Amino acid sequence: MQKFVLHKGKILKNTRVSQDTYFLSFLSNIKFLPTEFVLIDTFPTKFLLKPFSIAVNDNNSVGIIYRVVGEGTKFISQKIVGEEIYYLGPLGNTYKFNEIVNSLRRNDLILLVAGGSGVASLVYLYKYFTRLGKKVKMFYGETTKTKIINLATFGIKNVVYTTDDGSFGIRGSVLEAVCEYFDNFSSISSITTFVCGPKSMLSRLKEIIETKLKNVFNINCYALLEEYMCCGVGVCRSCVVKVKKENTWEYKTVCKDGPLFSLSEVIF
């Protein structure tokens, strides 16, 4: 299977899009679905491959959005156009995503909620659903203006931006903006929400849905989880998370069972 083959692709672009954040694209004829990811080789800087969600997949190219947080991502940021990059993929379980897509009704609203670098996992979802003719709205929060990515450069227009310090968009957390949106929401259409960001944000959104929203709206929320990975195929068990199972819980791997999970089943 191609996911276990180390592919290589020539770099087409590796540009800075905000503070410490870059967009990297490279040649690839592999078709990815939203929620899938790749493992990129950063050897000899790091021995283990690093996981990145797919942000763009068109015109025989793949693009990722990444933030420089360590030696591995610093290594990638120094790659130049024309160099080759090595990667494994596509990885991730798309069964649940396909199930969601097939269950959507014509007038359903798609709501995307991104916290910080979690926006990288939602860009492709926006483009995918708009191509299907769905109404899509995105909320994207950062701590300050310098970290904001201009999502218009990725063809995303319907965005509510927030910053903790008020230097760009609405002052406050992205979840405050989401709650205000629901306070003024009058449609009876079903709402399918995808969220990616820090665990504290995911946990808080889960609490808001369970205590305030689920009795008012027909809302289904799914989280794209991010964990450190080694193998990417569920063998090493380094990326396990707790999820509900009947009256107890079990561990599932983010790489093989996810990264997409129903937010209600995740135990934080």
C-alpha positions in Angstrom: 0.0 0.0 0.0 1.2 3.5 -0.9 0.9 4.8 2.7 3.9 2.5 3.7 6.1 3.7 0.8 8.4 6.7 1.4 7.5 9.1 -1.4 9.5 12.0 -2.6 8.3 15.3 -4.1 9.9 18.4 -5.4 9.2 21.5 -3.3 7.2 24.1 -5.1 6.8 26.7 -2.3 8.0 27.2 1.2 6.9 30.7 2.3 6.2 32.4 5.6 2.5 33.2 6.1 2.7 34.6 9.7 4.9 34.7 12.7 6.9 31.4 12.8 4.3 29.8 10.4 4.9 28.6 6.9 3.1 27.1 3.9 5.0 24.3 2.2 3.8 22.7 -1.1 5.4 19.9 -3.1 4.7 17.8 -6.2 2.5 14.8 -5.6 0.0 12.9 -7.7 -1.6 11.3 -4.6 -5.1 12.2 -3.8 -5.8 13.0 -0.1 -9.1 13.4 1.7 -9.6 16.0 4.4 -8.5 14.7 7.8 -5.7 12.7 6.3 -2.1 13.6 7.0 1.5 12.9 6.0 4.6 12.0 8.0 7.6 14.1 6.7 11.2 13.0 7.0 13.4 15.5 8.8 16.5 13.3 9.0 19.3 13.9 10.1 17.9 16.6 12.3 15.3 14.2 13.8 15.1 10.5 13.5 11.3 10.2 13.7 9.1 11.5 10.9 6.8 14.4 11.8 3.0 14.5 11.2 1.3 17.3 9.3 -2.3 17.7 8.2 -3.1 18.3 4.6 -4.1 21.9 3.9 -4.1 21.9 0.1 -4.4 19.0 -2.5 -4.9 20.1 -6.1 -3.0 20.5 -9.4 -0.8 17.5 -8.6 0.5 19.1 -5.4 0.1 18.8 -1.7 0.4 21.7 0.8 0.8 21.8 4.5 0.7 24.7 7.0 3.2 24.3 9.8 4.5 26.4 12.8 8.2 26.3 13.7 8.3 24.9 17.3 11.4 22.7 17.3 14.3 21.4 15.4 12.3 19.3 13.0 10.0 22.1 11.8 13.0 24.5 11.7 14.7 22.0 9.4 11.6 22.0 7.1 11.4 25.8 7.1 15.0 26.0 5.7 14.2 23.8 2.7 14.2 25.7 -0.6 12.2 25.5 -3.8 13.5 22.7 -6.1 14.7 20.5 -3.2 13.0 17.2 -2.6 11.1 16.2 0.5 10.3 12.7 1.6 7.0 11.6 3.2 4.7 8.8 4.1 1.0 9.0 3.4 -1.9 9.3 3.1 -2.4 8.3 6.7 -5.4 8.5 9.0 -8.8 6.8 9.1 -11.3 8.4 6.7 -14.2 6.0 7.5 -15.9 8.4 9.9 -15.3 11.4 7.6 -16.9 9.6 4.7 -19.8 8.6 6.9 -20.3 12.3 7.9 -20.3 13.5 4.3 -22.8 10.9 3.2 -25.2 11.8 6.1 -25.2 15.6 5.3 -28.4 17.2 4.2 -28.6 19.9 1.5 -29.1 22.8 3.9 -26.8 21.7 6.7 -24.3 24.3 7.9 -20.6 23.4 8.3 -18.9 25.2 11.1 -15.1 25.2 11.4 -13.5 26.3 14.7 -9.7 26.7 14.7 -7.5 27.6 17.7 -3.9 28.6 16.8 -2.0 26.2 14.6 -5.1 24.0 14.6 -6.2 26.1 11.6 -3.9 23.9 9.4 -6.2 21.0 9.8 -9.3 22.9 8.7 -8.3 24.7 5.5 -8.8 21.7 3.3 -12.1 21.0 5.0 -13.3 24.5 4.0 -12.4 24.0 0.4 -13.8 20.5 0.2 -17.2 21.4 1.6 -17.5 24.6 -0.5 -16.9 22.5 -3.6 -19.8 20.3 -2.5 -21.9 23.4 -2.4 -22.3 23.5 1.4 -22.5 26.7 3.4 -19.3 26.9 5.4 -18.4 29.4 8.1 -15.0 29.5 9.9 -13.9 30.9 13.3 -10.2 31.3 13.7 -8.5 32.5 16.9 -4.9 33.4 17.7 -3.2 35.1 20.7 -2.2 38.2 18.7 -2.2 39.8 15.2 1.3 38.7 14.2 0.3 35.0 14.4 -2.8 35.4 12.2 -2.7 33.7 8.8 -4.6 35.6 6.1 -6.9 32.8 5.1 -8.0 34.7 2.0 -4.8 33.6 0.4 -6.1 30.1 0.6 -9.5 31.0 -0.9 -11.3 31.2 2.4 -13.6 34.2 2.7 -16.2 33.5 5.4 -14.0 33.9 8.4 -14.5 35.4 11.9 -11.0 36.2 13.3 -10.3 36.7 17.0 -7.2 37.5 19.0 -6.8 37.4 22.8 -5.3 40.9 22.9 -7.7 42.4 20.4 -5.0 43.4 17.9 -6.9 41.8 15.0 -10.5 40.9 14.6 -12.7 40.4 17.7 -11.1 40.7 21.1 -11.3 37.5 23.1 -11.2 33.8 22.6 -12.5 32.1 19.5 -15.0 30.1 21.6 -16.5 33.4 22.9 -17.1 34.4 19.3 -18.7 31.0 18.6 -21.0 31.3 21.5 -22.1 34.8 20.4 -22.8 33.4 16.9 -25.0 30.7 18.4 -26.8 33.4 20.5 -27.9 35.1 17.3 -28.5 31.9 15.3 -32.1 31.4 14.2 -31.9 28.7 11.5 -33.3 25.3 12.2 -30.8 23.5 9.9 -28.5 20.9 11.3 -25.0 22.1 12.2 -21.9 19.9 11.7 -18.9 21.4 13.4 -15.2 20.5 13.0 -12.7 21.8 15.6 -9.0 21.7 16.0 -6.8 23.4 18.6 -5.4 23.1 22.1 -6.9 20.4 24.3 -8.1 23.1 26.8 -10.1 24.7 23.9 -11.6 21.3 22.8 -12.5 20.4 26.4 -14.2 23.8 26.9 -16.2 23.5 23.6 -17.3 20.0 24.6 -18.6 21.5 27.9 -20.4 24.4 26.1 -22.1 22.0 23.7 -23.2 19.6 26.5 -24.5 22.2 28.9 -25.8 25.0 26.6 -26.2 24.0 22.9 -27.3 20.4 22.5 -30.8 21.0 23.8 -31.3 24.0 21.5 -29.6 23.0 18.2 -29.2 19.9 16.2 -25.4 20.0 16.4 -22.8 17.3 15.8 -19.2 18.2 16.7 -16.0 16.4 15.6 -12.5 17.1 16.8 -9.3 16.7 14.8 -6.8 15.6 17.5 -3.1 16.3 17.5 -0.6 14.1 19.3 3.1 13.2 19.0 3.5 10.2 16.8 6.2 7.7 16.0 4.9 5.1 13.5 1.8 6.7 12.2 0.0 3.4 11.7 -1.1 2.5 15.3 1.6 0.0 16.1 3.7 2.0 18.6 0.7 3.3 20.6 2.5 6.6 21.3 -0.5 8.8 20.3 -3.3 7.2 22.3 -6.2 9.1 23.7 -9.0 8.1 26.0 -12.5 7.7 24.4 -15.8 6.5 25.9 -16.9 2.9 25.4 -20.3 2.1 26.8 -20.0 2.5 30.6 -16.2 2.6 30.6 -13.4 3.9 28.3 -10.6 2.7 26.1 -7.5 4.0 24.4 -7.5 4.7 20.7 -4.7 5.9 18.5 -4.9 9.3 16.9 -2.9 8.1 13.8 -4.9 4.9 12.9 -8.3 5.4 14.6 -8.3 9.2 14.0 -7.3 11.9 13.8 -11.1 12.6 13.5 -13.2 11.8 16.6 -16.6 12.7 17.8 -15.9 15.4 20.4 -18.5 13.9 22.8 -16.6 10.6 23.0 -13.2 12.1 23.8 -12.2 12.1 27.5 -9.9 15.1 28.4 
